[in-house]
Amino acid sequence: MSVVITIALLGLLASVSPSTIIVFILLLDTIRARVNATAFLIGWSISLVIVFTASYAVGGADTLHYGSGDMAVKAVEILLGAALVVAAARQWKHRNEPRTGSGLTKRFTAHLRQLHPWEAATVGVIEQPWTLTIAAAVLLVRHHAALRIVVFAFLVFSLLSTATIGLIFLYFARRPGEAEVHLSDLRDRLVKAGPAVFAIVSLVVGVYLIADGVIGIVGS
């Protein structure tokens, strides 16, 4: 169950992904706001089903749990962690650079206003916090578990990773007028704070993956 706990933490980190929240808020300003938001979540969920199914299938290969195959999986985990640490350092370095979301979000919103549901579903796939999702997939391959554990991990990650945008959607559905003002302010704040948040999340996940991979190699 330790793998499930780790994946749950990754899901929580995914739920505060600035880029995902920003794009989801912009979707709520489209003509078909509720339909597009629902399609976004469907696209997001489908991508998760594919990733977790592939992870379970790959993790079941015996060659990945013995000898060079096992070592390769651990090496990939360490390299992924190192890449995240480097990305975190770069983002942190530029965290204080002046940013404004007005120009970007206005152009993006104008483009999104005519968005069709199938396009919103595609955006849901693209805006999946892939760094964290891939980290969860690597952990599932590295610590191959029974099908019921993988299914439970999938449900936990899905629920937690969509918790923030789910609450935003609920808030918008219940109080659209009030939500429009507050969500616009939240969007602009996230545009400015995004690099720092990304850096912190990437560092945490990267360090964990490196430590998990190194411990696996040392203990093998």
Long-range contacts (C-beta under 8 A, 24 or more apart in sequence): 1-149, 2-143, 3-139, 3-140, 3-143, 3-145, 3-149, 3-153, 4-149, 4-152, 4-153, 4-156, 6-139, 6-208, 7-136, 7-139, 7-140, 7-153, 7-156, 7-157, 8-156, 8-157, 8-160, 10-132, 10-135, 10-136, 10-139, 10-157, 10-161, 10-205, 11-132, 11-136, 11-156, 11-157, 11-158, 11-159, 11-160, 11-161, 11-163, 12-160, 12-161, 12-163, 13-129, 13-132, 13-201, 13-204, 13-205, 14-129, 14-132, 14-133, 14-157, 14-160, 14-161, 15-160, 15-161, 15-162, 15-163, 15-164, 15-165, 16-164, 16-197, 16-201, 17-129, 17-132, 17-198, 17-201, 18-190, 18-191, 18-193, 18-194, 18-197, 18-198, 19-127, 19-129, 19-194, 19-198, 20-127, 20-128, 20-129, 20-165, 21-164, 21-165, 21-168, 21-186, 21-187, 21-190, 22-101, 22-105, 22-187, 22-190, 22-191, 22-194, 23-123, 23-127, 24-127, 24-165, 24-168, 24-169, 25-168, 25-183, 25-184, 25-186, 25-187, 26-105, 26-108, 26-109, 26-112, 26-187, 27-112, 27-115, 27-120, 27-123, 28-168, 28-169, 28-172, 28-179, 28-180, 28-183, 29-109, 29-112, 29-113, 29-180, 30-112, 30-113, 30-114, 30-115, 30-120, 31-113, 31-114, 31-115, 32-115, 32-116, 32-117, 32-120, 33-172, 34-173, 35-117, 35-120, 36-115, 36-117, 36-120, 37-120, 37-169, 37-172, 38-117, 39-117, 39-118, 39-120, 39-121, 39-124, 40-120, 40-121, 40-123, 40-124, 40-127, 40-165, 41-124, 41-162, 41-165, 41-166, 41-169, 42-121, 42-124, 43-120, 43-121, 43-122, 43-123, 43-124, 43-125, 44-124, 44-125, 44-127, 44-128, 44-162, 45-124, 45-158, 46-121, 46-125, 47-124, 47-125, 47-128, 47-133, 48-128, 48-133, 48-154, 48-157, 48-158, 48-161, 49-154, 51-133, 51-134, 51-136, 51-137, 52-136, 52-137, 52-140, 52-150, 52-153, 52-154, 52-157, 54-137, 55-136, 55-137, 55-138, 55-140, 55-141, 55-150, 56-140, 56-144, 56-147, 56-150, 58-141, 59-140, 59-141, 59-142, 59-144, 59-145, 60-144, 64-141, 64-144, 65-144, 70-220, 71-217, 71-220, 73-138, 73-141, 73-142, 74-142, 74-213, 74-216, 74-217, 74-220, 75-213, 76-138, 77-138, 77-139, 77-142, 77-209, 77-210, 77-212, 77-213, 77-216, 78-209, 78-210, 78-213, 78-214, 78-217, 80-134, 80-135, 80-138, 80-206, 80-209, 81-205, 81-206, 81-207, 81-208, 81-209, 81-210, 81-211, 81-212, 81-213, 82-206, 82-210, 83-206, 84-131, 84-135, 84-202, 84-203, 84-205, 84-206, 84-209, 85-202, 85-203, 85-206, 85-207, 85-210, 87-131, 87-198, 87-199, 87-202, 87-206, 88-198, 88-199, 88-200, 88-201, 88-202, 88-203, 88-206, 89-199, 89-203, 91-195, 91-196, 91-198, 91-199, 91-202, 92-195, 92-196, 92-199, 92-203, 94-195, 95-195, 95-196, 95-199, 97-195, 99-191, 99-192, 99-194, 99-195, 100-188, 100-191, 100-192, 101-187, 101-188, 101-190, 101-191, 101-192, 102-188, 104-191, 105-187, 105-188, 105-191, 129-161, 131-201, 131-202, 131-205, 132-161, 132-201, 132-205, 133-157, 133-161, 135-205, 135-209, 138-209, 139-212, 142-212, 142-213, 142-216
